């Protein structure tokens, strides 16, 4: 199948050797109906010229992309699931299908699957993905990207014509296969598996590969220094993503160590939700009965997961050095949280003290009033320059309250970013949101009459949101 000459394939992960993966074959599906192709992401890797038939050949039947992996690789890893170690994990319904180069920044990109069939790690599962699950992942990634979160991108969704039985969906339900684009699929759990098996040489191999491939700035002559620099950079990556989750009101739902990768990109969306208001106890997964991964506990959970990565590096770096790196996570997270909030509000930094005062004031106000999170960021984009807009907001009574005065005072110290309010998006009557009832309303006409109009309309709204925030220039992680 022809692809654009701009496509730059890679087989990088295969160089690690078969101790890190299993060669597998994709499932043979009875139907291939293209439901979604991310043309914007495809243009970024030189695959936007594929016809729909060619697209399905590669991302439905998984015919190899020229020059990339000749066979899919089911990646091996372990992980803590709800703080319980599970040595039977691994790619159970997905695989690494291909790798290529990001044409914008030259970074390595993975094309990974979800729902592509059984592997040696399926653990009695069918290796499939429901169509609703694929749709929900598209909505999550599109919304998070628009809100400035470093996330995997939903690249393709193909309906596959099988009937699946699931305990959390009316069954039988329709099947699909999803392809996601991400800068890495090396997880904390990838390192944990090697520690569990006492394969120290392979930990060192994976460490050096990860640094050379994803963070060359962390290379040091000493392996101890490399390990410390690596942990510190992973911590920065994870802190940035976690901080932006919090400002977006996002709850991942399953922050297991196998769902945290070294580049920090948010990925692998199951029971995710956006919180309608600032509620620290808000959970996404119906089975998270203890609230372990509740909205307000996500920062602590990320640090707990990073501590598990530090344990994997103990054979190579001193414990006190690793501990010092972990102790730097909380202050780093606070800095990232302030930066994320300033980005959402379209405000310039006024120095660390003033930035932190703004974060604290906003957090206390939102916790006290329980007003809609997205409405607040929408109303106060541009800070004090939006006073007139906020006065006509459905939430205007909250802004007239005594609780808002500290926010008003804190915003006064921050100048708006140029053109913060220029996009037409901020002249809408209401912000774009992605609450659970909206997701269900999008799915209902698809399930009942194969009507994708609401889905396409929501994607168009998210595109307007993304374009509105596009002028933001995030500082390098």
N, C-alpha and C positions, 0 to 999 in steps of 0.2 A: 504494500500500500504506500503510495507516495505521501511524503510529508514535506512541509516547507523546509528549504535549506537553512532557515533560521533555527530550526530545532537542533539543539546540541545535546546528544544523548550521553549517558554515563552508565557505567556498571560498577560504581564505586563500592557499594555495600558488598558485592560479591567477593571483593578482595579480602574481606575479613576471614573468609573460609567457612567451611560447613559446620564448624562448632557453634555458629551463631544463627543458623537458619536451616530449614528443610526445603528442598526443592519439591514443589507441589504442582498439581494440575487444576485449572479452573473447572467449576461445575459446567455441565452441559444443560442449558436452559431451553425450555420448549418455546419461548417467545422472547423477542427483543424489541421493545417499544421505547424509543428515546423520549424521556419525559423532561429532561433538563440537561443543557450543556452550558457551561460557564465560558462564554465566548471571550469575555474580558480576560479571564485567567489563561485561556488557551492562547490568546495573542501574546501573553507574556512569556510563553515557552515555544512559540512557533508552531502551534498545532491548530491555529484558527482557520487554516485553509482546508482542513479535512471536510469532506462531504459527510452528510449524516450517515450514509452507509459505511464509510470508512471509520467514522467515529464509533459506530456500533461494533464494527469488526475489532477495534482495539479495546474498547471500554465496555463491551457486552460479551464478546466471545474471547477477548484477551489474546488476540494475535499479537505477537511481540512488536514493539516499536523498533524501527531500524536502528541498530547500533546500541540499543539499551539491553536490559536483561533478556536473555533468550528464554528463560523459564521463571515463573513466579517463585518468590521466596517467602515461605511462612517463617516469620521471625520468632526466635526463642527468647523468652523472658519469664521471670517470676514476678512476685509482688505481694504487698500487703493489701488485702481487701477488707475495708472497715477494720483496720489495725490487726487483722489476722493473716499470718503469712500463708501463701498458697504456692506450693512448688509445682502445680500442675497447669500453670497458665501458659500463654503463648498465643500466636495468631490462630484463633480457632474458627473464625469465619471471614478471614481476610488474608491478604498477602501483599508484599511489596512487588508491584507489577513492573514498574519502570523507574528510572532516574534520569534527570536531565538538568540543564543549567538554566537558572533564572536569567533571562535576557536583560533585565534591568540592573541587577547588581552582581551577577556572576556567581551567586550562591547555588549550592547543590539543592535540588528539589526532588522529593519523592512523590510518586503516584502510587498510593496505597488503596486497597479495596476494603469494602465491608459488605458481606453477604455473597461472597464469591465461591462458597462451597466449603466442604469439610477439609480439614487438615489433620495431621497427627495430634493437634492440640484442641480438637473440637469438644472433647469431654462429653461425648454422647449427644452433643447438639447437632442441629441439621446444617449449620454453616450458612444459614440464609438470613436475609434482612427483610423486614416487612416494608411495603411501599410507604406506609405512614411513617415508619422510622426513618426512611431516607428523606422524606419530605421535611420532617422535623429537623434533621441535621442541616439541610439546606437553609431553612429559616434561621436556625441558630447561628450558623457561620456568617450568613449575609448580614444579619443584624449586628453581630459582634464586630465584624470588620468595619461596618459603618460607624460604630461607636468608638473605634480606635483601639480595639483589642487585637493583639497579635494572635491570629487564629489560623488553623488549617482552612483551606477553601474547598467547598463542595464543588467538584469539578464536573461530575457527570452522574446522572441517575437514569437507569434503564429498568423498565418494568419487565419482569421475566416470566410471567404466566404460570406461576405455581401457586397453590393454596397452602398457606401456612397456619399452624395452630399455635397460638400464644395465650398465656394466662392473663396478660394485661391488655389484650385487645379482643374485640368480638371476632370469633374465629368460625370458619376459615377466613383468612385475610390475604390480601394480595402481596406478592413478593417483588423484590427489586434487588439490584446490585448498585452500590454507590462507589464512586472513585473520589478520593480526596487528594488534594495537593498540599504538601507540607514540606518544611525544610528539614525535617528529621523524623524518624520513627525509633530513635534510640531512647529508651525510657530509663528512669531510675531502676525499674525492675529488670532491665537488661543487665545492669551491673549486679543487682542482687542475686540473680541466678548464678552468676559466676562465683560469687562469694559463697553461696550455698553449696556449690559443687567443689569448693576449695581450689578453683582454677585461677590462681593468682597471676600466672603468665598471661592468661586471656584477659584478665582485668587490665593489666598493663597494656596489652595490645589494643583493647577497646578504648582505653584512656588516650593513648597516643593517636589512634585513628580519629577519635572525636575531636581532639584539639586541632590536628592538622586539617581536618575536613570542615569543621564548623566554627572554630575559634582560634585561628592561628596566632592571634595576639597573646594567647596564654602559653605559648611554647617557652619552656625554660630548659636549660641543660640538665638540671637535676630533676629526677622523677618526683621527688618530694615537693619541689617548688612547682612542678607542672600540676601535680594533684591539687595543691592549694589554690593555684590560679584558676584551675578548671572548676573547682567547687564554688569559688567566689563568683565566676562568670555565670555559672548555672543559677546561682542564687539571685544574681541581678536579673537574669532573664525571667525567672519564675516570679520574682517580686513585681516586676513591671506588669506581667500578665495578671497576677492576682490583684494588684491595685486597680487595674482597669476593669476587672470584673466587679470590684466593689463599687466603683463609681457608676458603672453601668447597671448596678442592681442585679447582677447575674449570679445564679447559683448553678455550679456545674453538676452537682448531684452525686458524683462518684469519684472523689479525689483519692483514688487508690494510687499506689506508687507506680503501677503499670500505666497509669493515665497521665503521668507527668514526664514530659520528655526534656532532653537536655537543652534544647533551643528555647524552651519556655513557651512554645506555641500551645495555645489552648486547642485540644482536640478530643476526639472520641466522645461524641455527645449521645448520651442515653436519656436519663430522666432530668434533663435540664429545665430550668424555669427562670424567668425574670421576676424579681420581687416587685409587686405593685407599689410597695411603700418600704420605708426603712424599718425592717423587722429583723433583728439579729437571729431570731429563732426560726425564720422562714426556711423550709427545706424543699428540695425538688423531688426527692425519691420517696415514694410511698412506703418503701421498705426501710427507710432510715428512721426507725422508730425512736431512737435515742437522740436524733438531731446531731449526729457526729459531724456531718458535712453541711450543717446549717449555714446560712449566709454569713452570720457574724463570726463563725469559727473557721472560715476558709483561710485567713492568714496564718493562724496557728497550725492548721493542717498542712499547709505548704511547708512550713518550717519543720514539722515532724517528718514529712517526706524527705526533705533535704538532709535531715539527720540520718536517715537510712542510707542515702547516697554517701554521706561522710563515712559511715561504717564500712562501706565497700572500699574506701580509700585508705583505711587504717594500715594495711600492709605496706604502704608506700610513703605515708606522711605522718608526722608526729601528731598525737592526739590533741595536744594543747594548741597546735597550729590550726587543726581542723575545727576545734572548738571556737577559736577566735573568729574564724570565718563565719561560723554559724551565728555567733553573737552579733555579727554585723548585719544580719538579715532584717531585724526589726527596724533599725534606723534607716536602712536602705528602703524598706517598704514604705515608711512614712514619707520619704522624699518622693518616691514614685507615686504615692497616693495624691500628694499635693500637685504634682505635675499633671496627673490624669484629670484632676478636678479643674485645674486651670485650663486644660485643653477643652474640656466640655463647656466651660463657661466663656471661653474665648478671651481669657485675661492673661496679661503678662505677669511674670514673677515680680514680686516686690521684695525679694529676699526671703531666706528660709524662715525667719521668725514670722513675718507677715503672712507667708504662704501657709504655715502651719496654723496660724490663728484663723485664717479663712476656713481651712478644713475642719477645725474643731467647731467653729460657729455653725457651719452648714450641717455637720453631722448631728449636733445637738438639736438644731431646729427641725431637721427632718425626723429625728427620733421622737421629738415631743409632739409634733403636729400630725405625723403619719400621713402627710399629704403625698399625692402621687409623685414618685421620684422623677420620672421623665418630664412631668409638667414643670417641675422646679428648674431643671437645666434648660428647658425650652424657654421659660419665661425670663430667665436672667442671663441668657446669652449676651455677652457684652457688658455685664455688670451694671453699674449705675446708669449707663446710657439706655438701659431697657426699663427704667422706672415707669415710663408711660405705657409700655406694652404690658408690664406686669399689673398695672392698675386696672386693666380690662380682663385679666385672666380669671378663669373659674376659681382659682386659688387665691384671689386678691384679699380675702378676709384673713388668710394666714399671714400675708405680707403686712397687714395692718396691725398685727398682734405684737405684743411686747417681745415675744420669743424671736421675732425676726430682726429686732434692732441690732443685735451683735453681728448678724450676717451683713446687714447694711453697712455697719461701721467697718467691718473687715473688707468688704468689696471696695470701699472708698479708697483703699490704699493701692488698688490695682488698676492699671490702665488697660483698656480693651485692646485686643489684637486688631491690627488694621483689617478692615472689611469683615469683622466678626459677624455683622448682621446683614451683609450684602445679599447672601443667597435668598432666593424666593422662599425657600423652605421655612424661614423664620417669619414669614408673613402668613403661614397657615393658621387656621383656627385652633389646631391641636397638634401635639407632637405625634410622631410615629411610635407605636409601642408594639410589643410582642408578648402579651400576656397569654396565659394558658387558654383562656376562653377564646382568644383570637385564633390560636393555632387549631383548636377544635372546630371553630367556624370555617376555617379554610379547608380542613379535611372533610367535613361533612358532605359538601356537594361532590367532592371527588369520589367518596365512598358510595354515595347514593346514585349519582348519574354521570360520573366521569367528567364533571364540570371543573376545569382548572382555572376558571376566570378569577376567582378570589385569590388563588395562589399567585397568578401573574400580576394581579393588581397590587398585592402586598409587596412583591419584588420590585415593582416600579416605585412604590413609596419608599422602600428602603434605599433604592438607588438615589432618590432625591435627598434622603438623609445623608448618605455617604458623600455625595457631591457637596453638600452644605458644609461638611467638616473637612473637606479635602484640603483647603488652604493651610490647615494646621501642619506644622513641621515638627514632628516628634524628635526630641534629642536622641542621639545614639544610645542604645542600651549598653 
